[in-house]
Amino acid sequence: MFIIGELINGMYANIASALKERNKKIVQDCAREQVAAGADALDLSCGTASKNPLLDMPWLVETVQEVTDKPLCLDSSKPKVIEEGLKAAKNKTIINSTTADREKLEILVPLAKKYNSKLIGITISSKGIPQNKDQRLELAAQILDYVNEAGFAVSDLYLDPIVMPVNVAQDQMKDILEAIAEFKMLCEPAPQTIIGLSNISQGAKHRSLINRTFLTMAVASGLDSAILDPKDKELMDTLIAAELILNKNIYCDSFLDAYRKK
């Protein structure tokens, strides 16, 4: 599982304060802690409170890559903000994200090609959030058709089925899990799959329990990557155990420590 740490985000008070005060230590400590906890990449988002994301995003990129060479997932709904981050990046990058709308694909796919970046495609469009598996598959197919047409490598694409909060969209959970599995059947080579895990427990009680249960089910459905909190030890232990049971890692009595050292 490719883990993208979610904690460098201006929606969190500590990161919002760091952006405002240009406090590198707060951001860099957060980056180091997530990598130490098992993050393979780091999501960077200025958040909605940022007054100048065109300056804040490259500052985040430069600040983080001073302390790690892990890939950086640049998270913004504004392509210009993403490009400013890409210009500053020395590390490998992932663009988070494009929708299935052609006007968005026409901007972000060329941007990904220009900067040799990977790309997350979320199965949503201007018509709204999909309500079932078939709608998710249709939007995923639209994204795949466009990237193939544009000559963008499918191996550099992650498809996101859009995880909804369980407390408002409980009836969609089964469809989301089935979509993860069926995305793999849309083309050869198969696209990678990704979710923003914390969305499922937004506004609910027992968030960590809901997160780790859904993550286990998603891994069993073929999930390749997740944006999550790697500092949640129970979540990470559950992920390690799930991959062990799926024969992705060799068993030993100290498998938790062994996996972390790897």
MOSUL-V611056 format. One record per residue. N is the residue number from 1. RES is the residue in one small letter. PHI is phi in whole degrees, 0 to 359 (* if undefined). Layout:
BEGIN
{{N RES PHI} {N RES PHI}}
END
This chain:
BEGIN
{{1 m *} {2 f 268} {3 i 260} {4 i 249} {5 g 289} {6 e 260} {7 l 273} {8 i 268} {9 n 216} {10 g 297} {11 m 287} {12 y 272} {13 a 300} {14 n 293} {15 i 285} {16 a 301} {17 s 294} {18 a 298} {19 l 297} {20 k 295} {21 e 263} {22 r 54} {23 n 268} {24 k 295} {25 k 300} {26 i 301} {27 v 293} {28 q 291} {29 d 298} {30 c 296} {31 a 297} {32 r 299} {33 e 296} {34 q 291} {35 v 296} {36 a 297} {37 a 277} {38 g 124} {39 a 290} {40 d 268} {41 a 205} {42 l 231} {43 d 279} {44 l 240} {45 s 221} {46 c 284} {47 g 78} {48 t 288} {49 a 281} {50 s 296} {51 k 275} {52 n 217} {53 p 297} {54 l 295} {55 l 263} {56 d 292} {57 m 296} {58 p 297} {59 w 296} {60 l 301} {61 v 301} {62 e 296} {63 t 294} {64 v 290} {65 q 284} {66 e 290} {67 v 240} {68 t 206} {69 d 257} {70 k 295} {71 p 302} {72 l 245} {73 c 260} {74 l 270} {75 d 247} {76 s 198} {77 s 275} {78 k 251} {79 p 304} {80 k 295} {81 v 292} {82 i 300} {83 e 295} {84 e 298} {85 g 293} {86 l 297} {87 k 298} {88 a 275} {89 a 280} {90 k 257} {91 n 287} {92 k 297} {93 t 227} {94 i 228} {95 i 269} {96 n 237} {97 s 189} {98 t 253} {99 t 271} {100 a 275} {101 d 291} {102 r 301} {103 e 296} {104 k 283} {105 l 298} {106 e 294} {107 i 266} {108 l 275} {109 v 295} {110 p 300} {111 l 296} {112 a 297} {113 k 294} {114 k 300} {115 y 256} {116 n 54} {117 s 254} {118 k 280} {119 l 218} {120 i 262} {121 g 249} {122 i 264} {123 t 277} {124 i 215} {125 s 216} {126 s 297} {127 k 283} {128 g 120} {129 i 280} {130 p 297} {131 q 253} {132 n 203} {133 k 298} {134 d 298} {135 q 294} {136 r 295} {137 l 295} {138 e 297} {139 l 292} {140 a 299} {141 a 296} {142 q 297} {143 i 296} {144 l 297} {145 d 301} {146 y 291} {147 v 295} {148 n 295} {149 e 298} {150 a 273} {151 g 76} {152 f 266} {153 a 294} {154 v 298} {155 s 295} {156 d 260} {157 l 251} {158 y 249} {159 l 257} {160 d 245} {161 p 282} {162 i 68} {163 v 279} {164 m 258} {165 p 299} {166 v 294} {167 n 282} {168 v 236} {169 a 221} {170 q 302} {171 d 288} {172 q 266} {173 m 300} {174 k 296} {175 d 296} {176 i 296} {177 l 295} {178 e 293} {179 a 296} {180 i 304} {181 a 292} {182 e 280} {183 f 304} {184 k 293} {185 m 266} {186 l 283} {187 c 198} {188 e 228} {189 p 290} {190 a 287} {191 p 289} {192 q 279} {193 t 239} {194 i 211} {195 i 223} {196 g 267} {197 l 298} {198 s 295} {199 n 301} {200 i 295} {201 s 254} {202 q 303} {203 g 78} {204 a 256} {205 k 277} {206 h 57} {207 r 300} {208 s 297} {209 l 298} {210 i 297} {211 n 300} {212 r 287} {213 t 291} {214 f 294} {215 l 300} {216 t 301} {217 m 293} {218 a 291} {219 v 300} {220 a 294} {221 s 273} {222 g 106} {223 l 299} {224 d 260} {225 s 208} {226 a 210} {227 i 265} {228 l 205} {229 d 267} {230 p 289} {231 k 279} {232 d 280} {233 k 297} {234 e 297} {235 l 297} {236 m 294} {237 d 298} {238 t 296} {239 l 298} {240 i 300} {241 a 294} {242 a 297} {243 e 290} {244 l 296} {245 i 296} {246 l 276} {247 n 66} {248 k 270} {249 n 223} {250 i 279} {251 y 287} {252 c 209} {253 d 299} {254 s 257} {255 f 297} {256 l 296} {257 d 293} {258 a 297} {259 y 294} {260 r 295} {261 k 294} {262 k 293}}
END
